[in-house]
Every structure is written in structure tokens, then in C-alpha cells.
Amino acid sequence: MAEDSYFAVTWRDPEAGGSTTLRCRKVQDSDLGVGFICLSDFVFEGGRLLNPVEDALRTRLAGTRRLHLNVFSIQQIAEVGATPGLALTGRSNLVILPSHTD
């Protein structure tokens, strides 16, 4: 992984009532066991515009060093470039997974 890149991890989040995306610099195996991954070194935008979703996630994760997620709740992990909000240049970079709603 390049120094200036990060991962965008999307998972089904029961607390948020839907899907949540978090940007982080490290994704690795969790010490909790085979069924978990560990996210750390979170990346948040620091611009002038307030993003309420990201601000709520930042508040929720305040003081959190590592987040352990069940692998079955993860929908997508994408390694992206240095600038948060980087525009995708082609449809080949986009992965859409089917969503089941009950």
C-alpha cells in the first residue's frame, strides 16, 4: 500500500440502521479470531463543510484506537488514493454487491 493511500471499508451497521463507510489506513487480521478484521488509523476529512454522517461517526469513534468487525458484516473494502472524495475514473473501479432487504 502506498503511504498516501487509505482503505474505504463499508459494512452493515446495526447501530446506524444501514451501511456505514469508514476510511482508515490499516486493515489487518484481528486478535479476536478468524471471523474478525481490525481497522485502525482512521481518516476523517477536515474541510470547512460539515458532513453530518462523518461527524457522527467521528463522535462515535472518539477515543477508539481499533475497530473489530465481523467479516460477514463487511460489504466492501477498497484501497483508494490520497485525497478523500477522490472521483472514480471508470466503472471498472466500482464494485456493487447485491443488497437484501427484508
N, C-alpha and C positions, 0 to 999 in steps of 0.2 A: 504494500500500500504506500502511495506517495505521502510525503509529510503534510501536504496541504489538502489532502482529501479526507472525507469522512463517510460514515455509513448512515443511511436513512433507513430506519427499521420501523415497519408498520406491523401492528399486532391488534388482535381483538381485545379490547379493554373493557371488562365488566363495570369498572368504576365510572368510566366516561360514557358507557352505554353505546359503544360503537367501536370504530377503529381509531387508533392513535398512532401518530408518527413522531418518532424521536430521532434527532441527529446526534451521533456520538462518534468518537474517534476510535474506540476499541470495541470489538465484538469477539468474545472468546468463550471457550467451554467454561461452564460453571462448576464451582466446587460442590454444589448441591447434588450433582449426579448427572447421569446420561441424558435425562429428559429436559435439561435446562441449558440456557445460554446466559452469558453475563455481558451487560452493556456498561461501559464506563467512559469517562471523559466526555460528558455531554456538551453539545454545541448549541447555543441559542443565539438568535440574531440580536444585534444591539443597535438597531436603527432608530430613527426618530418616530416611525409609525408603530403604533401599538397593535400587536396581533393578540387578540384576547385568548385564542386557543393556546398559543405558545406561552403566553404569560401565565395561564392557569397551570400548564404543565411545569413551567419553571417554579411556580409556587409549590406545587405538589411534590416536586423532587428536590426542594431546598434541603440541603444537608445530606442528601443521598449520594454516596460515593459510587455504589454499583447497584444495578437493577438486574435481578434474575428473572427471566421469563421462561415459561414452559414452551418447548419447541412446537407444540401443537396449536398454540395461540398465535404464532408468528405467521403473518401473511406474506411479507416481502422483506428482503434485505438488499439494499442497493448501495454500491460504492459510487459516490459522486465526487465532483470536483471541489475546489477550494471555496467557491462562493456560494453561500446558502441561497436558494432560489434560482440556481443555475437552470437555464432553459434547455430542454431536451432538443437535439437537432434532428432526430429521426424516430420513426415509430419503432424501429428495431431496438431502441433503448428502453422501451416501455413494456412492462410485463403486467398483464391483467389476469388476476386469478378469479375464478368463479366465486360468487358470494351466495350463500344460502341464507334466506330469511325465513323465519317461522312465524 
